[in-house]
């Protein structure tokens, strides 16, 4: 009775050797007291069940988050890192950058991987085309160099034959004809040489060509008495 001094209250006491949780309320009309007795073992058991259920739910939640994080890392983060690494290899010129990536799913990341593979295929085809063009240019340069030497040699042979023929005659008119032919051959040889040495075959340095041609003509017409 000493514990029921208030109109409403709760306390822990021992009943028949067992600890119980007591809650009470005093009725205002009849002055009766309504008691509720709950053994502490029952409360502890329910609390343990709630704690176990809570821990189980937390464990399952952490497990779900870990699995989701693993799938997200595998399907999203890792492919993006691989693509970024491949582009860095492309900038550094690494041969591994030309390798295709493994096919992925049909989501946005899969489309990104497919786009990267298509980019690698296009880049490889472009490099192959550039290699073939460079090889073709080297062949054409070698052919052009061979043609140049052949033309140059042929013109030199013709000029030498004309010189020899001019030395076999005493007729000034025939000698002049041979000399004029030699001058024409030399003018063509100069143009051919300028074109071969020039980086632009569509243009010739006219001033330099004229100076060289005049120098040749002066030397060819030089005699013991001076320049004719």
VMD Tcl script that draws the C-alpha trace (Angstrom):
set ca {
  {0.00 0.00 0.00}
  {2.90 2.34 0.59}
  {3.76 2.10 -3.12}
  {0.27 3.15 -4.28}
  {0.32 6.70 -2.99}
  {-0.18 8.36 -6.35}
  {-3.24 8.18 -8.57}
  {-1.14 6.77 -11.43}
  {2.27 5.15 -11.24}
  {4.55 2.21 -11.96}
  {7.25 0.37 -10.11}
  {9.15 -2.93 -9.91}
  {8.53 -5.31 -7.03}
  {8.78 -8.98 -6.13}
  {5.72 -11.20 -6.10}
  {6.08 -14.82 -5.02}
  {9.81 -14.60 -5.53}
  {9.53 -13.25 -9.09}
  {10.24 -9.70 -10.09}
  {7.36 -8.02 -11.86}
  {6.69 -4.68 -13.45}
  {3.61 -3.06 -11.87}
  {1.59 -0.26 -13.36}
  {-1.53 1.08 -11.64}
  {-4.23 3.71 -11.90}
  {-6.70 4.86 -9.21}
  {-10.35 5.22 -10.33}
  {-11.77 8.56 -9.25}
  {-15.39 7.41 -8.93}
  {-15.00 4.24 -6.88}
  {-11.52 4.84 -5.52}
  {-10.55 1.40 -6.83}
  {-7.05 0.69 -8.03}
  {-6.45 -1.12 -11.33}
  {-3.16 -3.03 -11.39}
  {-1.19 -4.50 -14.27}
  {1.47 -7.05 -13.43}
  {4.01 -8.07 -16.04}
  {6.91 -10.38 -15.17}
  {10.27 -8.87 -16.02}
  {11.31 -12.13 -17.69}
  {8.48 -11.66 -20.19}
  {9.57 -8.08 -20.95}
  {13.20 -9.16 -21.28}
  {12.22 -11.97 -23.67}
  {10.23 -9.60 -25.86}
  {13.05 -7.07 -25.76}
  {15.52 -9.76 -26.82}
  {13.25 -10.76 -29.71}
  {12.96 -7.14 -30.81}
  {16.74 -6.72 -30.53}
  {17.38 -9.89 -32.52}
  {14.90 -8.84 -35.18}
  {16.47 -5.39 -35.35}
  {19.98 -6.83 -35.70}
  {18.77 -9.24 -38.37}
  {17.14 -6.43 -40.35}
  {20.29 -4.30 -40.04}
  {22.47 -7.21 -41.20}
  {20.21 -7.87 -44.19}
  {20.18 -4.15 -45.00}
  {23.98 -3.94 -44.89}
  {24.20 -7.08 -47.00}
  {21.82 -5.64 -49.62}
  {23.79 -2.37 -49.69}
  {27.07 -4.28 -50.07}
  {25.69 -6.40 -52.92}
  {24.27 -3.31 -54.65}
  {27.60 -1.50 -54.21}
  {29.47 -4.49 -55.68}
  {27.18 -4.66 -58.72}
  {27.36 -0.88 -59.15}
  {31.15 -0.95 -58.98}
  {31.33 -3.86 -61.44}
  {28.75 -2.57 -63.95}
  {29.28 1.21 -63.73}
  {32.41 2.37 -61.94}
  {34.84 -0.23 -63.30}
  {33.88 0.16 -67.01}
  {34.11 3.95 -66.74}
  {37.54 3.64 -65.13}
  {38.65 1.24 -67.85}
  {37.48 3.59 -70.61}
  {39.20 6.54 -68.90}
  {42.40 4.50 -68.60}
  {42.19 3.50 -72.27}
  {41.88 7.14 -73.36}
  {44.92 7.99 -71.22}
  {46.79 5.17 -72.98}
  {45.68 6.60 -76.34}
  {47.21 9.95 -75.40}
  {50.47 8.28 -74.37}
  {50.56 6.13 -77.54}
  {50.47 2.81 -75.70}
  {49.80 -0.20 -78.02}
  {47.36 -1.63 -75.44}
  {45.00 1.27 -76.11}
  {44.03 -0.28 -79.48}
  {42.49 -3.33 -77.78}
  {38.71 -3.62 -77.69}
  {36.89 -3.83 -74.38}
  {34.80 -6.85 -73.38}
  {31.10 -6.56 -74.37}
  {28.77 -5.27 -71.69}
  {25.01 -5.22 -71.12}
  {22.40 -3.25 -72.99}
  {22.26 -0.35 -70.54}
  {23.90 3.06 -70.87}
  {27.27 1.70 -69.76}
  {26.99 -1.06 -72.36}
  {26.31 1.57 -75.05}
  {29.35 3.52 -73.82}
  {31.53 0.39 -74.15}
  {30.13 -0.27 -77.65}
  {30.84 3.34 -78.61}
  {34.42 2.99 -77.34}
  {34.90 -0.24 -79.33}
  {33.52 1.47 -82.45}
  {35.93 4.36 -81.84}
  {38.84 1.90 -81.53}
  {37.79 0.16 -84.77}
  {37.60 3.50 -86.60}
  {40.96 4.59 -85.19}
  {42.58 1.28 -86.18}
  {41.16 1.56 -89.71}
  {42.41 5.15 -89.93}
  {45.89 4.15 -88.77}
  {45.95 1.30 -91.29}
  {44.88 3.69 -94.06}
  {47.56 6.20 -93.00}
  {50.15 3.41 -92.99}
  {49.14 2.36 -96.50}
  {49.23 5.98 -97.70}
  {52.70 6.46 -96.20}
  {53.89 3.23 -97.83}
  {52.42 4.35 -101.16}
  {54.09 7.76 -100.82}
  {57.44 6.13 -100.12}
  {57.01 3.96 -103.22}
  {56.07 7.01 -105.31}
  {59.04 8.96 -103.95}
  {61.37 6.11 -104.85}
  {59.78 5.87 -108.31}
  {60.00 9.64 -108.80}
  {63.64 9.63 -107.77}
  {64.37 6.83 -110.23}
  {62.55 8.69 -113.02}
  {64.46 11.85 -112.21}
  {67.80 10.10 -112.47}
  {66.83 8.41 -115.72}
  {65.58 11.66 -117.29}
  {68.62 13.53 -116.05}
  {70.96 10.87 -117.46}
  {69.12 10.75 -120.77}
  {69.27 14.52 -121.15}
  {72.96 14.44 -120.29}
  {73.56 11.72 -122.87}
  {71.70 13.71 -125.55}
  {73.65 16.87 -124.68}
  {76.94 14.94 -124.86}
  {76.02 13.43 -128.25}
  {75.18 16.88 -129.59}
  {78.49 18.17 -128.29}
  {80.37 15.35 -129.99}
  {78.53 15.90 -133.27}
  {79.25 19.62 -133.10}
  {82.97 18.87 -132.72}
  {83.02 16.80 -135.93}
  {81.94 19.59 -138.26}
  {83.62 22.79 -139.32}
  {80.46 24.39 -140.65}
  {79.54 27.32 -138.38}
  {75.83 27.05 -139.19}
  {75.70 23.34 -138.28}
  {77.72 24.05 -135.15}
  {75.24 26.78 -134.21}
  {72.35 24.36 -134.69}
  {73.99 21.82 -132.41}
  {74.73 24.55 -129.86}
  {71.14 25.75 -129.95}
  {69.93 22.18 -129.42}
  {72.29 21.81 -126.48}
  {70.93 25.02 -124.97}
  {67.35 23.74 -125.32}
  {68.29 20.46 -123.69}
  {69.99 22.35 -120.87}
  {66.98 24.61 -120.34}
  {64.73 21.54 -120.06}
  {67.24 19.91 -117.72}
  {67.24 23.00 -115.48}
  {63.44 23.04 -115.29}
  {63.39 19.34 -114.50}
  {65.99 19.81 -111.77}
  {64.08 22.72 -110.23}
  {60.85 20.76 -110.22}
  {62.56 17.79 -108.60}
  {64.17 19.91 -105.88}
  {61.03 21.97 -105.29}
  {58.46 20.97 -102.64}
  {55.66 22.28 -104.83}
  {55.61 20.81 -108.34}
  {53.11 23.42 -109.53}
  {55.59 26.31 -109.12}
  {59.18 27.08 -110.11}
  {61.40 29.89 -108.83}
  {61.61 31.79 -112.11}
  {64.29 34.21 -110.97}
  {66.64 31.45 -109.86}
  {65.90 29.46 -113.02}
  {66.70 32.44 -115.29}
  {69.94 33.18 -113.43}
  {71.09 29.57 -113.78}
  {70.13 29.48 -117.44}
  {71.99 32.73 -118.18}
  {75.05 31.43 -116.37}
  {75.00 28.29 -118.51}
  {74.53 30.25 -121.74}
  {77.38 32.59 -120.89}
  {79.66 29.64 -120.22}
  {78.58 27.80 -123.36}
  {79.19 30.81 -125.64}
  {82.46 31.80 -124.01}
  {85.42 31.73 -126.38}
  {89.07 32.48 -126.05}
  {88.41 36.05 -127.17}
  {85.71 36.67 -124.57}
  {81.92 36.36 -124.53}
  {80.24 36.49 -127.92}
}
mol new
graphics top color blue
foreach p $ca { graphics top sphere $p radius 0.5 }
foreach p [lrange $ca 0 end-1] q [lrange $ca 1 end] { graphics top cylinder $p $q radius 0.2 }
display resetview
